[in-house]
Amino acid sequence: MGAWAVHLKATYLQMRLYIWGVIVLILLGRLAEFIVSLFIDSSQSTILSDGNMLILILLLFAIVLPIGYYKRIVHLGASREQYYKGLQFVFAVWAAAIALFNSLWFVLEVNVIRNYTNTVDLIEAFRWDNFGLAGSFLYQTAFYLMAMALLSMLISGSYHPVGWLLWALLIAAIPIGTAIPSLRVHVVFFFKALLFNDSLLAGVGFTLMLYFVFVAGGWLFTRGRTH
């Protein structure tokens, strides 16, 4: 457990400016909205949940750590396998932490905050609230992990031609898929199965399946990295 704690502490120290930067930006944004509301009627405006905005922290983890943390820990003598396992552990802890915060924040929003302001929450938008507090937490954790693994894989693969190809395919997939009617059905089916699944077991299972695929891809890129 000591090794896992070292990964958590080391990554937090590297990411703390980003973490607090996101939090400060959220607070400044809310302060600006409050000042504006003093001069104009903003009762009909809708804002994104503050808890949802913390997801930016997870995206930053998935981008920065495969670049900076990899170089730091490997240069200190750790193997690529130790780095990669530690990275997945850090991702899992932060994904679960943000998912738990979001789940509890959503309860606060529904019962208190929405009496004073209109908010939109991804939990509600994707209908994860239908699964209850525990189910919503589980679905969020799986989805955040999958998204972090995907982004981390792409960042790790940016040193390899195959990685560039994956970037190109991902960027082109959605616009091409939605533009061609025969493919549009499959694109809709994919996102419905991923984000709007009516079954908690099926939704989490599909998301975790993608997570393991991206983790495997990220490991293939990481194993071959020389810098």
Sequence and secondary structure as in RCSB ss.txt:
>XXXX:A:sequence
MGAWAVHLKATYLQMRLYIWGVIVLILLGRLAEFIVSLFIDSSQSTILSDGNMLILILLLFAIVLPIGYYKRIVH
LGASREQYYKGLQFVFAVWAAAIALFNSLWFVLEVNVIRNYTNTVDLIEAFRWDNFGLAGSFLYQTAFYLMAMAL
LSMLISGSYHPVGWLLWALLIAAIPIGTAIPSLRVHVVFFFKALLFNDSLLAGVGFTLMLYFVFVAGGWLFTRGR
TH
>XXXX:A:secstr
 HHHHHHHHHHHHHHHHHHHHHHHHHHHHHHHHHHHHTTS  TT EEE HHHHTHHHHHHHHHHIIIIIHHHHHH
TT  HHHHHHHHHHHHHHHHHHHHHHHHHHHHHHHHTGGGTSEEE HHHHTTGGGGHHHHHHHHHHHHHHHHHHH
HHHHHHGGGSHHHHHHHHHHHHHHHHHHHSHHHHHHHHHHHHHHHS S HHHHHHHHHHHHHHHHHHHHHHHHT 
  
